[in-house]
């Protein structure tokens, strides 16, 4: 028996979490390096973008103001020319937005060209909004001269606003470009520093991953090599020691213990090989005796048929002698003698299916002679099956069993059908009756006779006898099947491997 004591090592409640802690620590370090590098790069990029946005914010504001002014002027023109309510709604909306932009402009006196232009722009926008709203009111009051005059004022103010905003835009752009030049000088160093930082972080992460992977995979690789060596039969393959106190140490120690156990078990198996060889020789002798015993049992089962059948047929002959003349009796005795000669031949023999069918035909003649028309028989033999071989005397006991156990107690008699046919690679015999059927327990008991280990003593020439002889004569290749329903009869089928007679 293989020693499995090494498994006890795995069941010890030793809590080693060194490998888990190393995985966590190394992962945290790698993630920390990457997070720091990524955070710094993201912060630098955000700061640069914010600085650029501040530089160009004024230009963006002026462009938005001009766009809103154009929309307001367009809606004003549309309303005054067509008195379109939709244009009026849009005028009110855009003029409100424009008014909000105007309120954010500088209105104080400062010594700065940009602020002075912004103050002028605010007053022009105030004038534009006043003229535009006055033109709308005059249009509603149907004062044509008034709204035309105010519309012209608004249009002139819009042109001046466009001019001033463009001028301010130019000044803002000059200032932004000057400011951006200083930022531009810092962009390249920032990009270089970010790239260097990311490269260092990447290389450091690769180094940490490589070192960490090696410390885990190298001892596992050694274990794998040792396992492959054991698979090849090298049970003494050396395994280098492992000093860390972690889960890999547990696997290492268990593997070493397994190697020792396998070597001890192999030595034990080698020691027992001689004993098993002697036991095998003894077993072969026992099997030889068992084979001879089965041959003797087969012969004994066959010989059980003869006295039983002779008793029944001689009784019928005696009845015939009392009731018939000598000619009928002679025919009876002739068929009886032929049947007895067939039955008393060596019991281990195989015969042709045609011979077995002829035996059944003679037996049916004897039964009809005894019982008259009480029982009805039908014999169906397929020509293709007649040239194949079968164990001798397997059908007649089934016919007798159908009469004695299935139909004899029925006053109205019944039917018995015997068939032989070729089905692919098998020869199938079947004996069916319309009698009272069999209990499930009786069927199971009969089929148990096919088991070579079955030692239940059987007597007579009935179903048990046939099941037993078919199993013994065919070496277990043939089988018997029983289908039965209480009150509706029984069908017994014998299935044999098809073999032609030489």
LINLIN-V851836 format. One line per field, one symbol per residue. ss: DSSP state (A for helix, B for strand, O for the rest). burial: b if it has 16 or more other C-alpha atoms within 10 Angstrom, else e. A space follows every 50 residues. Layout:
# LINLIN-V851836
ss = ???
burial = ???
This chain:
# LINLIN-V851836
ss = OOOOOAAAAAAOOOOOOAAAAAAAAAAAAAAAAAAAAAAAAAAAAAAAAA AAAAAOAAAAAAAAAAAAAAAAAAAAAAAAAAOOAAAAAAAAAAAAAAAA AAAOOOOOOOOOAAAAAAAAAAAAAAAAAAAAAAAAAAAAOOOAAAAAAA AAAAAAAAAAAAAAAAAAAAAAAAAAAAAAAAAAAAAAAAAAAAAAAAAA AAAAAAAAAAAAAAAAAAAAAAAAAAAAAAAOOOOOOOOOOOOOOOAAAA AAAAAAAAAAAAAAAAAAAAAAAAAAAAAAAAAAAAAAAAAAAAAAAAAA AAAAAAAAAAAAAAAAAAAAAAAOOAAAAAAAAAAAAAAAAAAOOOOOOB BBAAAAAAAAAAAAAAAAAAAOOOBBBBBBBOAAAOOBBBBOOOOAAAAA AAAAAAAOOOOOOBBBBBBBBBBOOBBBBBBBBOOOOOOAAAAAAAAAAA OOOOOOOOOOOOAAAAAAAAAAAOOOOOBBBBBBBOOOBBBBBBBBBOOB OO
burial = eeeeebeebeeeeeeeeebeeeeeebeeebeebbeebbeebeebbeebee ebeebbebbeebbebbebbebbbebbbbbbeeeeeebbebbeebbeebee bbeebbbeeeeeebbbbbbbbbbbbbbbbebbbbbbebbeeeeeebbeeb bebbbebbebbbebbbebbebbbeebeeebeeeeeeeeeeeeebeebbee bbebbeebeeeeeeeeeebeeebeebbeeeeeeebeeeeeeeeeebebbb bbbbbbbbbbbbbebbeeeeeeeeeeeeeeeeeeeeeeeeeeeebeebee bbbebeeebeeebeebbeebeeeeeeeebeebbebbeebbeebeeebbeb bbbbbbbebbbbbbebbebbeeebbebeeebeeebbbbbbbbbbbbbbbb bbbeebbbeeeebbbbbbbbbbeeebbbbbbbbbbbbbeeeebeebbbbb eeeeeeeeebbbbbbbbbbbbbbeeeebbbebebeeeebbbbbbbbbbee ee
